[in-house]
Amino acid sequence: QVQLVESGGGLVQAGGSLRLSCAASGSRFRISIMSWYRQAPEKQRELVASITTAGSSTNYADSVKGRFTISRDNAQRTWYLEMNSLKPEDTAVYYCNVAILFSGVVWGQGTQVTVSS
């Protein structure tokens, strides 16, 4: 089974930057979509960004477009979210996610990102 572990969360001032990492272990996978989601208190979980392993297609939420960048290292089964120009509204628990062809989806445990004003 695939397991995901996020890291890189923390406390940062508005305008600052953080880099989140998601490392996959366990069963190997090839065809998949790697994503980052976030969930703020009392709000629904939302997709932040996604990227395919087979290609370079990316997708971003409008609220983070131009500020966040998703990237991946297929060989190490790791993907990243570079977060720049952070705003207090970015405060949330960030979850990595992978959708694996013929298998389903796997979620990480989440990492807290807090942006102070």
KOLDREN-55291 format. One record per residue (C-alpha): x, y, z negated; residue number from 1. Coordinates in steps of 0.02 Angstrom, whole numbers. Layout:
BEGIN
{site {X Y Z} NUM}
...
***
This chain:
BEGIN
{site {0 0 0} 1}
{site {54 178 34} 2}
{site {84 295 -112} 3}
{site {111 482 -100} 4}
{site {202 595 -222} 5}
{site {196 784 -211} 6}
{site {326 899 -282} 7}
{site {377 1081 -275} 8}
{site {230 1164 -359} 9}
{site {251 1295 -492} 10}
{site {223 1475 -542} 11}
{site {269 1613 -422} 12}
{site {234 1798 -408} 13}
{site {127 1867 -268} 14}
{site {231 1888 -112} 15}
{site {346 1746 -160} 16}
{site {374 1578 -80} 17}
{site {366 1394 -123} 18}
{site {403 1235 -29} 19}
{site {298 1083 -64} 20}
{site {355 908 -21} 21}
{site {259 746 -2} 22}
{site {354 583 -2} 23}
{site {272 421 53} 24}
{site {324 251 -10} 25}
{site {262 74 3} 26}
{site {188 4 162} 27}
{site {253 83 318} 28}
{site {144 173 442} 29}
{site {171 246 613} 30}
{site {18 325 690} 31}
{site {-51 449 567} 32}
{site {-98 627 527} 33}
{site {-10 709 381} 34}
{site {-100 849 291} 35}
{site {-103 966 144} 36}
{site {-263 1009 53} 37}
{site {-296 1121 -94} 38}
{site {-431 1138 -223} 39}
{site {-456 1289 -334} 40}
{site {-559 1277 -494} 41}
{site {-745 1261 -458} 42}
{site {-715 1261 -271} 43}
{site {-719 1126 -141} 44}
{site {-562 1046 -79} 45}
{site {-509 1124 85} 46}
{site {-388 1078 222} 47}
{site {-236 1191 224} 48}
{site {-132 1116 363} 49}
{site {-104 955 458} 50}
{site {22 883 579} 51}
{site {31 725 683} 52}
{site {173 601 672} 53}
{site {161 552 854} 54}
{site {171 731 916} 55}
{site {194 908 861} 56}
{site {13 962 852} 57}
{site {-26 1066 699} 58}
{site {-182 1140 624} 59}
{site {-198 1278 494} 60}
{site {-336 1355 395} 61}
{site {-367 1533 447} 62}
{site {-327 1594 272} 63}
{site {-148 1530 282} 64}
{site {-109 1550 466} 65}
{site {50 1647 490} 66}
{site {104 1622 309} 67}
{site {116 1434 287} 68}
{site {209 1309 394} 69}
{site {188 1121 393} 70}
{site {329 1008 450} 71}
{site {374 826 438} 72}
{site {518 705 439} 73}
{site {449 544 509} 74}
{site {607 445 475} 75}
{site {595 483 289} 76}
{site {406 481 287} 77}
{site {403 651 208} 78}
{site {310 809 251} 79}
{site {322 985 188} 80}
{site {222 1142 166} 81}
{site {321 1303 168} 82}
{site {218 1437 85} 83}
{site {267 1618 111} 84}
{site {189 1784 62} 85}
{site {90 1696 -71} 86}
{site {-67 1776 -138} 87}
{site {-162 1748 -299} 88}
{site {-301 1669 -196} 89}
{site {-180 1532 -149} 90}
{site {-183 1469 -328} 91}
{site {-245 1290 -326} 92}
{site {-196 1110 -346} 93}
{site {-116 1057 -184} 94}
{site {-137 879 -124} 95}
{site {-45 792 15} 96}
{site {-140 669 120} 97}
{site {-107 546 259} 98}
{site {-235 471 376} 99}
{site {-169 308 444} 100}
{site {-238 227 599} 101}
{site {-335 67 559} 102}
{site {-302 90 373} 103}
{site {-386 244 302} 104}
{site {-332 392 200} 105}
{site {-214 405 52} 106}
{site {-203 550 -70} 107}
{site {-64 610 -180} 108}
{site {-91 656 -362} 109}
{site {-82 842 -332} 110}
{site {38 979 -382} 111}
{site {-12 1144 -461} 112}
{site {28 1306 -374} 113}
{site {-5 1464 -472} 114}
{site {21 1636 -396} 115}
{site {23 1779 -518} 116}
{site {-28 1956 -475} 117}
***
